[in-house]
Amino acid sequence: MEEGLKIQSLVIYPIKSCRGISVPQATVTHTGFQWDRYWLVVNYKGRAYTQRVEPTLALVESELPKEAFLEDWEPTNDSLLVIRAPGMSPLKIPLTRPSSVAEGVSMWEWSGSAFDEGEEAAKWFSDYLGKQSRLVRFNKDTETRPSPPEFAAGYSTTFMDMFPFLVASQGSLDHLNTLLPEPVPINRFRPNILVDNCDPFGEDLWDEIKINDLVFQGVRLCSRCKVMII
């Protein structure tokens, strides 16, 4: 690993396929950063919506309490996830454990149960998307969603596509932008960890990434899906 590397930004995406939050610090868990892809918008059958079929999800913003990114923080009755989108009033979701459970939730190869965030959230997303929708939260207590065992045996995720973390570099983005007629920002690629001060595409060769006392294994390159990020 090259010397002089530094973390330029950390990003968490609370709701799958919606906008991310740049944070000064994040708690690492077995399934990724705390709060990353904990929520998912689903259709009336419980099937996941993503930007591939609902590109306006790219305009949905999430806000968590600043203290939510501190280690060992626990939500209180006043702790809220606040969701905003164009033309919509803010939606406030309590961060305490929901009482309702939705069965038959599915995303890609996985299916199981999840917490249901209730009728107000369902109406908000139904109105925004113009079709019957619900908002669900991953239930870590009862559900496990394994990463592909041929790459990361023994690891699991919440509502990410495959793996707990995605790493990208500023050098790679800068090089790509020299080839494009108009530059693109890093949010087109939705990384969790953006690294600076390395050669373009150097991260493609990293088998091991050490950040302080944490060691991450580079298990596979990401074939970034084609989605619309605004």
KASUL-V642270 format. One record per helix or strand of 3 or more residues. SS is the DSSP state (alpha for helix, beta for strand). FROM is the first residue (numbers start at 1). TO is the last residue. If there is no record, write none. Layout:
BEGIN
ss={SS | SS}
from={FROM | FROM}
to={TO | TO}
END
This chain:
BEGIN
ss={beta | beta | beta | alpha | beta | alpha | beta | beta | beta | beta | alpha | beta | alpha | beta | alpha | alpha | beta | alpha | beta | beta}
from={6 | 21 | 39 | 55 | 61 | 66 | 80 | 91 | 100 | 110 | 119 | 133 | 149 | 167 | 170 | 186 | 193 | 202 | 208 | 214}
to={12 | 23 | 43 | 59 | 63 | 69 | 84 | 94 | 107 | 116 | 129 | 137 | 152 | 169 | 179 | 188 | 196 | 205 | 211 | 217}
END
